[in-house]
Amino acid sequence: MYSSSAQQICNGVIESLRSFKQLLKLFGKDELVNKPKAANYPKPCLFTVYYPQKSLKLTDK
């Protein structure tokens, strides 16, 4: 896996965890009615991977 793809996966996970943490703070201050739940991630090895265009090479077959 290219490092840029791995970084994008990690950034996505970090972004969702930060959002969850902020929602928990709001819930603790009674600003939310329902308790937030952590993100449901796909089964292991089923993440969507994005490859930048510079990492791909198209060939004719």
GROMACS elastic network, one bead per residue, 0.5 to 0.9 nm:
[ bonds ]
;  ai    aj funct       b0    kb
    1     4     6  0.84518   500
    1     5     6  0.67589   500
    1     6     6  0.68530   500
    2     5     6  0.54102   500
    2     6     6  0.64941   500
    2     7     6  0.87785   500
    2    51     6  0.77984   500
    2    55     6  0.79728   500
    3     6     6  0.50503   500
    3     7     6  0.60718   500
    3     8     6  0.86369   500
    4     7     6  0.50459   500
    4     8     6  0.62874   500
    4     9     6  0.88230   500
    4    50     6  0.85779   500
    4    51     6  0.74363   500
    4    52     6  0.76409   500
    5     8     6  0.51432   500
    5     9     6  0.64385   500
    5    10     6  0.87596   500
    5    49     6  0.61548   500
    5    50     6  0.57844   500
    5    51     6  0.57860   500
    5    52     6  0.77754   500
    6     9     6  0.51823   500
    6    10     6  0.62553   500
    6    11     6  0.85875   500
    6    49     6  0.79535   500
    6    50     6  0.89356   500
    7    10     6  0.50708   500
    7    11     6  0.59922   500
    7    12     6  0.85317   500
    8    11     6  0.50398   500
    8    12     6  0.61506   500
    8    13     6  0.87036   500
    8    49     6  0.79495   500
    8    50     6  0.75249   500
    9    12     6  0.51775   500
    9    13     6  0.63871   500
    9    14     6  0.87028   500
    9    47     6  0.77540   500
    9    48     6  0.80063   500
    9    49     6  0.71103   500
    9    50     6  0.84880   500
   10    13     6  0.51704   500
   10    14     6  0.61181   500
   10    15     6  0.85430   500
   11    14     6  0.50445   500
   11    15     6  0.60229   500
   11    16     6  0.86578   500
   12    15     6  0.51324   500
   12    16     6  0.63531   500
   12    17     6  0.87144   500
   13    16     6  0.52737   500
   13    17     6  0.62326   500
   13    18     6  0.86861   500
   13    39     6  0.89888   500
   14    17     6  0.51129   500
   14    18     6  0.61469   500
   14    19     6  0.86115   500
   15    18     6  0.52303   500
   15    19     6  0.62819   500
   15    20     6  0.86866   500
   16    19     6  0.50976   500
   16    20     6  0.61562   500
   16    21     6  0.86265   500
   16    38     6  0.82957   500
   16    39     6  0.70333   500
   17    21     6  0.61208   500
   17    22     6  0.86678   500
   17    38     6  0.76354   500
   17    39     6  0.79757   500
   18    21     6  0.50531   500
   18    22     6  0.62962   500
   18    23     6  0.86879   500
   19    22     6  0.51632   500
   19    23     6  0.62740   500
   19    24     6  0.86984   500
   20    23     6  0.50801   500
   20    24     6  0.62069   500
   20    25     6  0.87591   500
   20    36     6  0.70469   500
   20    37     6  0.74755   500
   20    38     6  0.63376   500
   20    39     6  0.79693   500
   21    24     6  0.50988   500
   21    25     6  0.64202   500
   21    26     6  0.88455   500
   22    25     6  0.51551   500
   22    26     6  0.64191   500
   22    27     6  0.86994   500
   23    26     6  0.50554   500
   23    27     6  0.61313   500
   23    28     6  0.85915   500
   23    32     6  0.79317   500
   23    35     6  0.83401   500
   23    36     6  0.64109   500
   24    28     6  0.61324   500
   24    29     6  0.87190   500
   24    32     6  0.88041   500
   24    35     6  0.74182   500
   24    36     6  0.65172   500
   24    37     6  0.89118   500
   25    28     6  0.50437   500
   25    29     6  0.64510   500
   25    30     6  0.88371   500
   25    31     6  0.88187   500
   26    29     6  0.51392   500
   26    30     6  0.64075   500
   26    31     6  0.52469   500
   26    32     6  0.60719   500
   27    30     6  0.50073   500
   27    31     6  0.56126   500
   27    33     6  0.72666   500
   27    34     6  0.75544   500
   27    35     6  0.63121   500
   27    36     6  0.76285   500
   28    31     6  0.75342   500
   28    32     6  0.82017   500
   29    32     6  0.78796   500
   30    33     6  0.70740   500
   32    35     6  0.71529   500
   32    36     6  0.85361   500
   37    40     6  0.85357   500
   41    44     6  0.83560   500
   41    46     6  0.87540   500
   41    47     6  0.80963   500
   42    45     6  0.78861   500
   42    46     6  0.57547   500
   42    47     6  0.65423   500
   43    46     6  0.57193   500
   43    47     6  0.80720   500
   44    47     6  0.76243   500
   46    49     6  0.89181   500
   51    54     6  0.82268   500
   51    55     6  0.64152   500
   51    56     6  0.71428   500
   52    55     6  0.55408   500
   52    56     6  0.70404   500
   53    56     6  0.53862   500
   53    57     6  0.79710   500
   54    57     6  0.76856   500
